[in-house]
């Protein structure tokens, strides 16, 4: 099964995450490496959700 997440989807999720971190927690910057980890988690969460929906 292929992952249908596009770079634009991931970028939109990352932007939403940044906005939430800034508005809710007052965090304006990520530390080095945090962006890559968050992208990986977001992509994995989307992929797992997508696979679950397709099985139903």
PDB file with SEQRES, HELIX, SHEET and CRYST1 records, atoms N, CA, C and O in Angstrom:
SEQRES   1 A   56  UNK UNK UNK UNK UNK UNK UNK UNK UNK UNK UNK UNK UNK          
SEQRES   2 A   56  UNK UNK UNK UNK UNK UNK UNK UNK UNK UNK UNK UNK UNK          
SEQRES   3 A   56  UNK UNK UNK UNK UNK UNK UNK UNK UNK UNK UNK UNK UNK          
SEQRES   4 A   56  UNK UNK UNK UNK UNK UNK UNK UNK UNK UNK UNK UNK UNK          
SEQRES   5 A   56  UNK UNK UNK UNK                                              
HELIX    1 AA1 UNK A    7  UNK A   20  1                                  14    
HELIX    2 AA2 UNK A   21  UNK A   25  3                                   5    
HELIX    3 AA3 UNK A   34  UNK A   55  1                                  22    
CRYST1    1.000    1.000    1.000  90.00  90.00  90.00 P 1           1          
ATOM      1  N   UNK A   1       0.854  -1.173   0.000  1.00  0.00           N  
ATOM      2  CA  UNK A   1       0.000   0.000   0.000  1.00  0.00           C  
ATOM      3  C   UNK A   1       0.900   1.236   0.000  1.00  0.00           C  
ATOM      4  O   UNK A   1       1.901   1.284   0.714  1.00  0.00           O  
ATOM      5  N   UNK A   2       0.537   2.227  -0.800  1.00  0.00           N  
ATOM      6  CA  UNK A   2       1.351   3.429  -0.873  1.00  0.00           C  
ATOM      7  C   UNK A   2       0.791   4.511   0.021  1.00  0.00           C  
ATOM      8  O   UNK A   2      -0.408   4.559   0.296  1.00  0.00           O  
ATOM      9  N   UNK A   3       1.673   5.370   0.467  1.00  0.00           N  
ATOM     10  CA  UNK A   3       1.274   6.508   1.294  1.00  0.00           C  
ATOM     11  C   UNK A   3       0.796   7.618   0.379  1.00  0.00           C  
ATOM     12  O   UNK A   3       1.516   8.015  -0.536  1.00  0.00           O  
ATOM     13  N   UNK A   4      -0.401   8.124   0.608  1.00  0.00           N  
ATOM     14  CA  UNK A   4      -0.965   9.164  -0.251  1.00  0.00           C  
ATOM     15  C   UNK A   4      -0.767  10.558   0.322  1.00  0.00           C  
ATOM     16  O   UNK A   4      -1.367  11.516  -0.166  1.00  0.00           O  
ATOM     17  N   UNK A   5       0.056  10.687   1.338  1.00  0.00           N  
ATOM     18  CA  UNK A   5       0.337  11.993   1.920  1.00  0.00           C  
ATOM     19  C   UNK A   5       1.223  12.773   0.964  1.00  0.00           C  
ATOM     20  O   UNK A   5       2.289  12.297   0.573  1.00  0.00           O  
ATOM     21  N   UNK A   6       0.794  13.955   0.591  1.00  0.00           N  
ATOM     22  CA  UNK A   6       1.609  14.795  -0.278  1.00  0.00           C  
ATOM     23  C   UNK A   6       2.439  15.742   0.570  1.00  0.00           C  
ATOM     24  O   UNK A   6       2.109  15.998   1.728  1.00  0.00           O  
ATOM     25  N   UNK A   7       3.519  16.265  -0.006  1.00  0.00           N  
ATOM     26  CA  UNK A   7       4.299  17.255   0.753  1.00  0.00           C  
ATOM     27  C   UNK A   7       3.447  18.437   1.194  1.00  0.00           C  
ATOM     28  O   UNK A   7       3.675  18.997   2.266  1.00  0.00           O  
ATOM     29  N   UNK A   8       2.475  18.820   0.384  1.00  0.00           N  
ATOM     30  CA  UNK A   8       1.600  19.941   0.746  1.00  0.00           C  
ATOM     31  C   UNK A   8       0.778  19.604   1.985  1.00  0.00           C  
ATOM     32  O   UNK A   8       0.601  20.452   2.860  1.00  0.00           O  
ATOM     33  N   UNK A   9       0.265  18.353   2.068  1.00  0.00           N  
ATOM     34  CA  UNK A   9      -0.496  17.936   3.254  1.00  0.00           C  
ATOM     35  C   UNK A   9       0.376  18.017   4.503  1.00  0.00           C  
ATOM     36  O   UNK A   9      -0.043  18.539   5.536  1.00  0.00           O  
ATOM     37  N   UNK A  10       1.581  17.499   4.392  1.00  0.00           N  
ATOM     38  CA  UNK A  10       2.496  17.511   5.525  1.00  0.00           C  
ATOM     39  C   UNK A  10       2.859  18.937   5.911  1.00  0.00           C  
ATOM     40  O   UNK A  10       2.925  19.269   7.095  1.00  0.00           O  
ATOM     41  N   UNK A  11       3.094  19.774   4.915  1.00  0.00           N  
ATOM     42  CA  UNK A  11       3.428  21.172   5.180  1.00  0.00           C  
ATOM     43  C   UNK A  11       2.274  21.890   5.871  1.00  0.00           C  
ATOM     44  O   UNK A  11       2.495  22.671   6.796  1.00  0.00           O  
ATOM     45  N   UNK A  12       1.054  21.633   5.432  1.00  0.00           N  
ATOM     46  CA  UNK A  12      -0.119  22.258   6.054  1.00  0.00           C  
ATOM     47  C   UNK A  12      -0.255  21.813   7.500  1.00  0.00           C  
ATOM     48  O   UNK A  12      -0.574  22.620   8.374  1.00  0.00           O  
ATOM     49  N   UNK A  13      -0.017  20.541   7.754  1.00  0.00           N  
ATOM     50  CA  UNK A  13      -0.093  20.036   9.130  1.00  0.00           C  
ATOM     51  C   UNK A  13       0.999  20.653   9.993  1.00  0.00           C  
ATOM     52  O   UNK A  13       0.769  21.003  11.150  1.00  0.00           O  
ATOM     53  N   UNK A  14       2.192  20.780   9.415  1.00  0.00           N  
ATOM     54  CA  UNK A  14       3.297  21.375  10.161  1.00  0.00           C  
ATOM     55  C   UNK A  14       3.001  22.838  10.476  1.00  0.00           C  
ATOM     56  O   UNK A  14       3.286  23.300  11.580  1.00  0.00           O  
ATOM     57  N   UNK A  15       2.436  23.566   9.526  1.00  0.00           N  
ATOM     58  CA  UNK A  15       2.068  24.966   9.771  1.00  0.00           C  
ATOM     59  C   UNK A  15       0.998  25.078  10.851  1.00  0.00           C  
ATOM     60  O   UNK A  15       1.060  25.969  11.699  1.00  0.00           O  
ATOM     61  N   UNK A  16       0.025  24.184  10.824  1.00  0.00           N  
ATOM     62  CA  UNK A  16      -1.022  24.188  11.851  1.00  0.00           C  
ATOM     63  C   UNK A  16      -0.420  23.883  13.222  1.00  0.00           C  
ATOM     64  O   UNK A  16      -0.807  24.474  14.229  1.00  0.00           O  
ATOM     65  N   UNK A  17       0.530  22.953  13.241  1.00  0.00           N  
ATOM     66  CA  UNK A  17       1.199  22.609  14.496  1.00  0.00           C  
ATOM     67  C   UNK A  17       1.981  23.808  15.026  1.00  0.00           C  
ATOM     68  O   UNK A  17       1.938  24.097  16.222  1.00  0.00           O  
ATOM     69  N   UNK A  18       2.693  24.505  14.144  1.00  0.00           N  
ATOM     70  CA  UNK A  18       3.446  25.698  14.566  1.00  0.00           C  
ATOM     71  C   UNK A  18       2.522  26.759  15.138  1.00  0.00           C  
ATOM     72  O   UNK A  18       2.822  27.373  16.162  1.00  0.00           O  
ATOM     73  N   UNK A  19       1.410  26.966  14.474  1.00  0.00           N  
ATOM     74  CA  UNK A  19       0.437  27.966  14.935  1.00  0.00           C  
ATOM     75  C   UNK A  19      -0.088  27.589  16.318  1.00  0.00           C  
ATOM     76  O   UNK A  19      -0.198  28.443  17.197  1.00  0.00           O  
ATOM     77  N   UNK A  20      -0.408  26.322  16.506  1.00  0.00           N  
ATOM     78  CA  UNK A  20      -0.902  25.856  17.804  1.00  0.00           C  
ATOM     79  C   UNK A  20       0.161  26.021  18.887  1.00  0.00           C  
ATOM     80  O   UNK A  20      -0.137  26.493  19.984  1.00  0.00           O  
ATOM     81  N   UNK A  21       1.390  25.637  18.586  1.00  0.00           N  
ATOM     82  CA  UNK A  21       2.469  25.804  19.568  1.00  0.00           C  
ATOM     83  C   UNK A  21       2.633  27.263  19.961  1.00  0.00           C  
ATOM     84  O   UNK A  21       2.844  27.574  21.133  1.00  0.00           O  
ATOM     85  N   UNK A  22       2.538  28.156  18.986  1.00  0.00           N  
ATOM     86  CA  UNK A  22       2.709  29.586  19.261  1.00  0.00           C  
ATOM     87  C   UNK A  22       1.533  30.137  20.055  1.00  0.00           C  
ATOM     88  O   UNK A  22       1.728  30.828  21.055  1.00  0.00           O  
ATOM     89  N   UNK A  23       0.301  29.832  19.612  1.00  0.00           N  
ATOM     90  CA  UNK A  23      -0.889  30.410  20.245  1.00  0.00           C  
ATOM     91  C   UNK A  23      -1.181  29.816  21.620  1.00  0.00           C  
ATOM     92  O   UNK A  23      -1.567  30.542  22.536  1.00  0.00           O  
ATOM     93  N   UNK A  24      -1.002  28.526  21.771  1.00  0.00           N  
ATOM     94  CA  UNK A  24      -1.368  27.859  23.022  1.00  0.00           C  
ATOM     95  C   UNK A  24      -0.220  27.868  24.038  1.00  0.00           C  
ATOM     96  O   UNK A  24      -0.431  28.124  25.223  1.00  0.00           O  
ATOM     97  N   UNK A  25       0.987  27.588  23.562  1.00  0.00           N  
ATOM     98  CA  UNK A  25       2.110  27.414  24.477  1.00  0.00           C  
ATOM     99  C   UNK A  25       3.132  28.542  24.428  1.00  0.00           C  
ATOM    100  O   UNK A  25       4.053  28.568  25.244  1.00  0.00           O  
ATOM    101  N   UNK A  26       2.990  29.476  23.486  1.00  0.00           N  
ATOM    102  CA  UNK A  26       3.935  30.575  23.371  1.00  0.00           C  
ATOM    103  C   UNK A  26       5.289  30.179  22.807  1.00  0.00           C  
ATOM    104  O   UNK A  26       6.267  30.907  22.977  1.00  0.00           O  
ATOM    105  N   UNK A  27       5.357  29.041  22.141  1.00  0.00           N  
ATOM    106  CA  UNK A  27       6.612  28.569  21.552  1.00  0.00           C  
ATOM    107  C   UNK A  27       6.720  29.138  20.141  1.00  0.00           C  
ATOM    108  O   UNK A  27       5.867  28.878  19.292  1.00  0.00           O  
ATOM    109  N   UNK A  28       7.772  29.915  19.897  1.00  0.00           N  
ATOM    110  CA  UNK A  28       7.914  30.535  18.583  1.00  0.00           C  
ATOM    111  C   UNK A  28       8.904  29.808  17.679  1.00  0.00           C  
ATOM    112  O   UNK A  28       8.904  30.017  16.466  1.00  0.00           O  
ATOM    113  N   UNK A  29       9.745  28.959  18.257  1.00  0.00           N  
ATOM    114  CA  UNK A  29      10.747  28.238  17.479  1.00  0.00           C  
ATOM    115  C   UNK A  29      10.887  26.809  17.963  1.00  0.00           C  
ATOM    116  O   UNK A  29      10.741  26.510  19.148  1.00  0.00           O  
ATOM    117  N   UNK A  30      11.175  25.937  17.010  1.00  0.00           N  
ATOM    118  CA  UNK A  30      11.499  24.559  17.358  1.00  0.00           C  
ATOM    119  C   UNK A  30      13.010  24.431  17.488  1.00  0.00           C  
ATOM    120  O   UNK A  30      13.761  25.155  16.834  1.00  0.00           O  
ATOM    121  N   UNK A  31      13.441  23.529  18.316  1.00  0.00           N  
ATOM    122  CA  UNK A  31      14.871  23.249  18.446  1.00  0.00           C  
ATOM    123  C   UNK A  31      15.318  22.431  17.239  1.00  0.00           C  
ATOM    124  O   UNK A  31      14.493  21.821  16.558  1.00  0.00           O  
ATOM    125  N   UNK A  32      16.623  22.418  16.974  1.00  0.00           N  
ATOM    126  CA  UNK A  32      17.124  21.617  15.854  1.00  0.00           C  
ATOM    127  C   UNK A  32      16.686  20.158  15.987  1.00  0.00           C  
ATOM    128  O   UNK A  32      16.828  19.551  17.048  1.00  0.00           O  
ATOM    129  N   UNK A  33      16.163  19.613  14.913  1.00  0.00           N  
ATOM    130  CA  UNK A  33      15.733  18.219  14.887  1.00  0.00           C  
ATOM    131  C   UNK A  33      14.274  18.002  15.247  1.00  0.00           C  
ATOM    132  O   UNK A  33      13.696  16.982  14.872  1.00  0.00           O  
ATOM    133  N   UNK A  34      13.668  18.933  15.964  1.00  0.00           N  
ATOM    134  CA  UNK A  34      12.276  18.739  16.377  1.00  0.00           C  
ATOM    135  C   UNK A  34      11.324  18.724  15.182  1.00  0.00           C  
ATOM    136  O   UNK A  34      10.366  17.952  15.164  1.00  0.00           O  
ATOM    137  N   UNK A  35      11.579  19.566  14.190  1.00  0.00           N  
ATOM    138  CA  UNK A  35      10.708  19.611  13.011  1.00  0.00           C  
ATOM    139  C   UNK A  35      10.677  18.250  12.312  1.00  0.00           C  
ATOM    140  O   UNK A  35       9.609  17.769  11.933  1.00  0.00           O  
ATOM    141  N   UNK A  36      11.849  17.633  12.143  1.00  0.00           N  
ATOM    142  CA  UNK A  36      11.909  16.330  11.481  1.00  0.00           C  
ATOM    143  C   UNK A  36      11.153  15.272  12.263  1.00  0.00           C  
ATOM    144  O   UNK A  36      10.458  14.440  11.680  1.00  0.00           O  
ATOM    145  N   UNK A  37      11.285  15.301  13.573  1.00  0.00           N  
ATOM    146  CA  UNK A  37      10.573  14.335  14.413  1.00  0.00           C  
ATOM    147  C   UNK A  37       9.071  14.548  14.299  1.00  0.00           C  
ATOM    148  O   UNK A  37       8.316  13.587  14.151  1.00  0.00           O  
ATOM    149  N   UNK A  38       8.642  15.779  14.366  1.00  0.00           N  
ATOM    150  CA  UNK A  38       7.213  16.082  14.285  1.00  0.00           C  
ATOM    151  C   UNK A  38       6.662  15.691  12.923  1.00  0.00           C  
ATOM    152  O   UNK A  38       5.570  15.130  12.836  1.00  0.00           O  
ATOM    153  N   UNK A  39       7.402  15.979  11.860  1.00  0.00           N  
ATOM    154  CA  UNK A  39       6.959  15.576  10.516  1.00  0.00           C  
ATOM    155  C   UNK A  39       6.795  14.068  10.433  1.00  0.00           C  
ATOM    156  O   UNK A  39       5.823  13.572   9.863  1.00  0.00           O  
ATOM    157  N   UNK A  40       7.739  13.348  10.997  1.00  0.00           N  
ATOM    158  CA  UNK A  40       7.676  11.893  10.978  1.00  0.00           C  
ATOM    159  C   UNK A  40       6.448  11.385  11.728  1.00  0.00           C  
ATOM    160  O   UNK A  40       5.758  10.481  11.255  1.00  0.00           O  
ATOM    161  N   UNK A  41       6.176  11.961  12.887  1.00  0.00           N  
ATOM    162  CA  UNK A  41       5.004  11.564  13.681  1.00  0.00           C  
ATOM    163  C   UNK A  41       3.721  11.895  12.933  1.00  0.00           C  
ATOM    164  O   UNK A  41       2.806  11.073  12.880  1.00  0.00           O  
ATOM    165  N   UNK A  42       3.647  13.090  12.355  1.00  0.00           N  
ATOM    166  CA  UNK A  42       2.452  13.493  11.614  1.00  0.00           C  
ATOM    167  C   UNK A  42       2.225  12.560  10.433  1.00  0.00           C  
ATOM    168  O   UNK A  42       1.100  12.114  10.207  1.00  0.00           O  
ATOM    169  N   UNK A  43       3.269  12.261   9.684  1.00  0.00           N  
ATOM    170  CA  UNK A  43       3.144  11.375   8.528  1.00  0.00           C  
ATOM    171  C   UNK A  43       2.721   9.976   8.962  1.00  0.00           C  
ATOM    172  O   UNK A  43       1.883   9.352   8.312  1.00  0.00           O  
ATOM    173  N   UNK A  44       3.295   9.482  10.054  1.00  0.00           N  
ATOM    174  CA  UNK A  44       2.930   8.157  10.552  1.00  0.00           C  
ATOM    175  C   UNK A  44       1.512   8.114  11.077  1.00  0.00           C  
ATOM    176  O   UNK A  44       0.806   7.129  10.862  1.00  0.00           O  
ATOM    177  N   UNK A  45       1.080   9.155  11.756  1.00  0.00           N  
ATOM    178  CA  UNK A  45      -0.287   9.215  12.277  1.00  0.00           C  
ATOM    179  C   UNK A  45      -1.275   9.270  11.131  1.00  0.00           C  
ATOM    180  O   UNK A  45      -2.313   8.609  11.181  1.00  0.00           O  
ATOM    181  N   UNK A  46      -0.976  10.049  10.092  1.00  0.00           N  
ATOM    182  CA  UNK A  46      -1.866  10.130   8.943  1.00  0.00           C  
ATOM    183  C   UNK A  46      -1.939   8.789   8.245  1.00  0.00           C  
ATOM    184  O   UNK A  46      -3.020   8.332   7.874  1.00  0.00           O  
ATOM    185  N   UNK A  47      -0.794   8.161   8.068  1.00  0.00           N  
ATOM    186  CA  UNK A  47      -0.742   6.882   7.376  1.00  0.00           C  
ATOM    187  C   UNK A  47      -1.538   5.820   8.131  1.00  0.00           C  
ATOM    188  O   UNK A  47      -2.283   5.057   7.515  1.00  0.00           O  
ATOM    189  N   UNK A  48      -1.392   5.762   9.451  1.00  0.00           N  
ATOM    190  CA  UNK A  48      -2.123   4.785  10.260  1.00  0.00           C  
ATOM    191  C   UNK A  48      -3.620   5.055  10.214  1.00  0.00           C  
ATOM    192  O   UNK A  48      -4.409   4.115  10.121  1.00  0.00           O  
ATOM    193  N   UNK A  49      -4.024   6.310  10.277  1.00  0.00           N  
ATOM    194  CA  UNK A  49      -5.438   6.668  10.205  1.00  0.00           C  
ATOM    195  C   UNK A  49      -5.995   6.320   8.846  1.00  0.00           C  
ATOM    196  O   UNK A  49      -7.105   5.797   8.742  1.00  0.00           O  
ATOM    197  N   UNK A  50      -5.242   6.603   7.808  1.00  0.00           N  
ATOM    198  CA  UNK A  50      -5.680   6.334   6.443  1.00  0.00           C  
ATOM    199  C   UNK A  50      -5.872   4.832   6.237  1.00  0.00           C  
ATOM    200  O   UNK A  50      -6.863   4.417   5.635  1.00  0.00           O  
ATOM    201  N   UNK A  51      -4.940   4.013   6.727  1.00  0.00           N  
ATOM    202  CA  UNK A  51      -5.068   2.559   6.581  1.00  0.00           C  
ATOM    203  C   UNK A  51      -6.277   2.050   7.343  1.00  0.00           C  
ATOM    204  O   UNK A  51      -6.988   1.175   6.849  1.00  0.00           O  
ATOM    205  N   UNK A  52      -6.527   2.576   8.530  1.00  0.00           N  
ATOM    206  CA  UNK A  52      -7.660   2.128   9.336  1.00  0.00           C  
ATOM    207  C   UNK A  52      -8.967   2.432   8.622  1.00  0.00           C  
ATOM    208  O   UNK A  52      -9.857   1.582   8.581  1.00  0.00           O  
ATOM    209  N   UNK A  53      -9.098   3.608   8.068  1.00  0.00           N  
ATOM    210  CA  UNK A  53     -10.322   3.987   7.363  1.00  0.00           C  
ATOM    211  C   UNK A  53     -10.569   3.115   6.151  1.00  0.00           C  
ATOM    212  O   UNK A  53     -11.715   2.772   5.860  1.00  0.00           O  
ATOM    213  N   UNK A  54      -9.517   2.750   5.439  1.00  0.00           N  
ATOM    214  CA  UNK A  54      -9.684   1.967   4.218  1.00  0.00           C  
ATOM    215  C   UNK A  54     -10.147   0.555   4.516  1.00  0.00           C  
ATOM    216  O   UNK A  54     -10.784  -0.065   3.665  1.00  0.00           O  
ATOM    217  N   UNK A  55      -9.855   0.030   5.680  1.00  0.00           N  
ATOM    218  CA  UNK A  55     -10.236  -1.342   6.021  1.00  0.00           C  
ATOM    219  C   UNK A  55     -11.715  -1.475   6.319  1.00  0.00           C  
ATOM    220  O   UNK A  55     -12.278  -2.562   6.190  1.00  0.00           O  
ATOM    221  N   UNK A  56     -12.343  -0.398   6.712  1.00  0.00           N  
ATOM    222  CA  UNK A  56     -13.745  -0.474   7.109  1.00  0.00           C  
ATOM    223  C   UNK A  56     -14.658  -0.698   5.956  1.00  0.00           C  
ATOM    224  O   UNK A  56     -15.873  -0.784   6.137  1.00  0.00           O  
TER     225      UNK A  56                                                      
END                                                                             
